[in-house]
């Protein structure tokens, strides 16, 4: 049988204070942050600013082209969408009114109670999973 040295036992039981260095050393983190500041990080910031400005300009150009095309053609898409939604909602109003009437939840609850009572009175046994 191999005997372990006292140093190995202390290390296994973590009795030595200098067993492992701390995982997060603030001085090392600060030194790494200072070292990582380079022209690459400046380039990334510059590239993201250029991409943002380019995307914004493209979206404005696209918006101007679409609004010009709609202005020339005389189409009123917003008005047509509002008319379509208004027509659909007018036709669905009676359905929504009936569904929110107080009698509907009471009828559903009553039917659920009646179904439960009927099932219990039949005495059906449900198949158990095997």
C-alpha positions as CSV (number, residue, x, y, z in Angstrom):
1,X,0.0,0.0,0.0
2,X,1.4,3.4,-1.0
3,X,1.6,5.9,1.7
4,X,0.9,9.5,0.8
5,X,3.2,12.2,2.0
6,X,1.9,14.7,4.5
7,X,2.2,17.5,1.9
8,X,-0.1,15.5,-0.5
9,X,-2.6,14.9,2.2
10,X,-2.6,18.6,3.2
11,X,-3.1,19.5,-0.4
12,X,-5.9,17.0,-0.9
13,X,-7.7,18.3,2.2
14,X,-6.9,21.9,1.2
15,X,-5.2,22.7,4.5
16,X,-2.4,24.7,2.9
17,X,-3.1,28.4,2.4
18,X,-0.9,28.7,-0.6
19,X,-2.3,25.7,-2.4
20,X,-3.9,27.6,-5.3
21,X,-3.6,31.2,-6.4
22,X,-6.9,33.2,-6.4
23,X,-8.9,32.8,-9.6
24,X,-9.7,36.4,-10.1
25,X,-6.8,38.8,-9.5
26,X,-7.9,42.4,-10.0
27,X,-4.3,43.5,-10.8
28,X,-4.0,40.9,-13.5
29,X,-7.4,41.8,-15.0
30,X,-6.5,45.5,-15.1
31,X,-3.1,44.7,-16.7
32,X,-4.8,42.6,-19.3
33,X,-7.3,45.3,-20.1
34,X,-4.5,47.9,-20.5
35,X,-2.6,45.5,-22.8
36,X,-5.7,44.7,-25.0
37,X,-6.2,48.4,-25.9
38,X,-4.8,48.4,-29.3
39,X,-5.5,49.7,-32.8
40,X,-7.6,46.6,-33.4
41,X,-10.2,47.7,-30.8
42,X,-10.2,51.2,-32.4
43,X,-10.7,49.6,-35.8
44,X,-13.7,47.6,-34.5
45,X,-15.3,50.7,-33.1
46,X,-14.7,52.6,-36.3
47,X,-16.0,49.7,-38.4
48,X,-19.2,49.5,-36.3
49,X,-19.8,53.3,-36.6
50,X,-19.3,53.1,-40.4
51,X,-21.7,50.1,-40.6
52,X,-24.3,52.0,-38.5
53,X,-24.1,55.1,-40.6
54,X,-24.2,53.1,-43.9
55,X,-27.2,51.1,-42.7
56,X,-29.0,54.3,-41.7
57,X,-28.3,56.0,-45.0
58,X,-29.5,52.9,-46.9
59,X,-32.8,52.7,-44.9
60,X,-33.4,56.4,-45.6
61,X,-32.8,56.0,-49.3
62,X,-35.1,52.9,-49.4
63,X,-37.8,54.8,-47.5
64,X,-37.6,57.8,-49.8
65,X,-37.8,55.5,-52.9
66,X,-40.8,53.6,-51.5
67,X,-42.7,56.8,-50.5
68,X,-41.9,58.3,-53.9
69,X,-43.2,55.2,-55.7
70,X,-46.4,55.2,-53.7
71,X,-46.8,59.0,-54.2
72,X,-46.5,58.6,-58.0
73,X,-48.8,55.5,-58.2
74,X,-51.5,57.1,-56.0
75,X,-51.8,54.1,-53.8
76,X,-52.8,54.7,-50.2
77,X,-51.6,51.6,-48.4
78,X,-52.3,52.9,-44.9
79,X,-55.9,53.9,-45.8
80,X,-56.5,50.5,-47.5
81,X,-55.2,48.6,-44.4
82,X,-57.3,50.7,-42.1
83,X,-60.4,50.0,-44.2
84,X,-59.7,46.3,-44.3
85,X,-59.2,46.1,-40.5
86,X,-62.4,48.2,-40.0
87,X,-64.5,45.9,-42.2
88,X,-63.2,42.8,-40.5
89,X,-63.7,44.2,-37.0
90,X,-67.2,45.3,-37.8
91,X,-68.1,41.8,-38.9
92,X,-66.4,40.2,-35.9
93,X,-68.0,42.5,-33.3
94,X,-71.1,40.3,-32.7
95,X,-68.9,37.2,-32.2
96,X,-66.8,39.0,-29.7
97,X,-69.8,40.4,-27.9
98,X,-71.4,36.9,-27.6
99,X,-68.1,35.4,-26.4
100,X,-67.7,38.0,-23.7
101,X,-71.3,37.8,-22.4
102,X,-71.6,36.6,-18.8
103,X,-73.7,33.6,-19.8
104,X,-70.9,32.0,-21.9
105,X,-68.5,31.2,-19.0
106,X,-71.5,30.1,-16.8
107,X,-72.6,27.7,-19.6
108,X,-69.1,26.3,-20.0
109,X,-68.8,25.7,-16.3
110,X,-72.2,24.1,-16.2
111,X,-71.4,21.7,-19.1
112,X,-68.1,20.7,-17.4
113,X,-70.0,19.9,-14.1
114,X,-72.7,17.9,-16.0
115,X,-70.0,16.0,-18.0
116,X,-68.2,15.1,-14.8
117,X,-71.3,14.0,-13.0
118,X,-72.4,11.8,-16.0
119,X,-68.9,10.2,-16.2
120,X,-69.0,9.4,-12.5
121,X,-72.5,8.0,-12.7
122,X,-71.5,5.6,-15.5
123,X,-68.8,4.2,-13.4
124,X,-66.4,3.8,-16.3
125,X,-63.0,2.5,-15.5
126,X,-60.3,4.0,-17.6
127,X,-57.5,1.8,-19.0
128,X,-54.3,2.1,-17.0
129,X,-51.1,2.4,-18.9
130,X,-49.0,-0.8,-18.9
